[in-house]
Amino acid sequence: MARAALAWLLCIPLLAGARAGAAPPGRADLPADSLYRIAPLQLRDQDGARFDLASLRGRPVVLGMFYASCQVVCPLQIDTLKRLQRALPQALQVVLISFDPAHDGVARLHAVAAGHRVRAPAFRLTRLEHGDLDALGAVLGIAWRILPGGGGYSHNVVFNLLDRDGRIAARSEKMDGLDADFVAAAQKALAQSASN
């Protein structure tokens, strides 16, 4: 986890357009390694609702990335996250951010959400409206590149569990079943959030 915190601190200037450690107004009370310290990172979900990443503060959330026209890995990722939600005793919000915002408009996100039977706000498929997508991917441990011939993207899948203050509490790359350590970390984060 120390490497994740260090990577985050190194990426703050890219994300916030400010010197490392400087919090945007109103976010000075957040820990230094909180993703919510990012200067405006605005998203739009499958229903067209805009929200700032920092508005998720106060409860744990799973954050990852995908692209809507993916036919193999991303559908599996969504199914894995649905299984995770069902395995937990209380609601855990999932937010997936498209790394193909040029093609993933609200209509396409809505169609994918409908096809997978997921609904906002519990499961949000989103596109970045304002912010630095590449730097966000670096912080989350997610990389992608366009495949030759424009046939989609090559990318990895990483699930990031954020605690109530936006710190990365756990990571998982497992998609062939649930990651027991990640489930346990999610249960712990939910319990801590409920007790505060």
N, C-alpha and C positions, 0 to 999 in steps of 0.2 A: 504493500500500500504506500510505502514511502516513495517508490518510483513514480506512482500515479500522482502523488501530491507534488513531486518535483516537476513532472511533465506539465501539470496544470499551472504551476507558478511560472514556468518558462513560457507558457502560451498566453498568459494574461495580456501582455502587450498587444499581441495579434488580435485578440478578441475584443479588447476594450479600447484599443487605440490610445492607451495611456500607459504610464510606467507601472511596472509590476508592483502589486500590493495596494494600488490606489483603487478604492471602491467608488462606483458611481453614487451620486447623491441618493440618500435614503437606504443604502445598503452597507453602510459602514459597520453595522453590528454583525455582519456575517463573517464566518471563519475565512481566513485567507485562501483556503483551497476550495471554497464553494463555487460551483458553476454559476450560482445566482449572482455572483459579483460581476458578471459580464455586463458591459454596457449594453444598451437595448438589443436583445436577441428576441425578435418577434416572430411568432409562428402563426400559421393559419391551418386549421384542421379540416377534416373531410366534410364538415357542415358549413364551412366558410367562416367559422368563428376565429377571430384573432386573439392571441394571448401572448404575454411576455413569459419567457421561461421562468423568470423569478416569481411569477404568480403561483407556481407550483409549490412554493415554500410552505412548510408547515406539515407536510405529510411525505412519506416515502414515495418514490416513483421509479419505474424502470425506463431508462432512456437508451435508445438505439437508433440505427439508421437503416434505410432500405431504399428501393426504388420501385415504383408501381408496376412497371411492365416486366419485372423479373418473373420468370416462369418456374424457377427451381428453388433457389435458396431462400428468397424473401417469403414466399408462401409458407415454407417450412418454419421460418423464423416466427411468423405470425401465429401459426398453429402451436408452436412451443410456448409462446408467451400466453396464449389462451389457456393452455394446460397449467402453466404456472399460476395464473389467476384462479383457476378452479381448485388448485391444491392448497390455497391459503385460506385461513379461517375468516379473513376480512378483506375488503376490497383493496387492491393495489393498482394504482393507475399506471398505464403503459403509454409511452409517447414514442413513436417512431418518426424520425425526420428524414425526408427524402433528400438524397444527394443528387437528384436529377430535377431540380425545381423548374428548369426550362420546359420540361414535358409533364411534370406532375402538378397539374392545376387541381383546383377543388373538385371538379367533375370526375377526374380520373381517381383521385383519392377516395371520393365517395363511392365510386364503382367498386374499388378494391375492398373497401370497408363493408359494403353490402354483400359482396361475394364471400367474404370471410365471416359475415354476421358479427361484426364488432361495431360498437357504438361509442361515441364520445359522450361524456368525458372519461369513461372508464378505460377506453382504448382509443387513442387518438393517432391517426395517420396524418402527418403534417408536412408542410413545406416551409422553408425558411423565407420570411418576408424581408427581414433586416438582420444583418449580422455576418459573421465570417464562417462560412460552411467548412472550409478546409481546416481552419484552426479548431473548430468544434470537433471535427472528425479526429484530429490528432489527439485532442484531450480524451476523447472517448475510446481511443485505440482502434479506430475504424479507418480503413484505407480503401480506395476504389480507383479504378482507371477504366476508361472507355475501351471496349474491345475493338480490334481492327474490323473495319467494315460497318461500324455503327450498330453492331448486334447486341447492344446492352453493355453491361459493366462486369468486370471482374472485381470481386470485393470479399472482404471477410465479414464475419458476423460477431459482434460483441454486445452482450447485454450489460448495461451498467445500472446498478442499483444505487440511487441517490438517497441519502438520509433526509430527514426533514429540513436540514439546512443546506441541501444541495451538494454535500460532499459525497464522493464515490465511496460507498461502503462495501461493495462487492462487484466482481466482474465474472462473466461466464461466456464461454464460446461453445458450450455444449448444446447440440440440437437433436441428438438421438436419444431423447428422454430428458427428464428433469435433472438438473445439477443439484444434488442433495445439499451441498454447502451453500449454494445460492438461495435455495428455498429456505434454509435455516437462517441465513442473513436477512432475507425478506421478512420472515416471521419476527425476528428480533427487532428490526426497524419498525415494523407495524406496532409491536407491543410498546416500544419506547415512545412512539408518536402518540399512541392512545393514552399513555400515562402522563403525558405533559399537557 
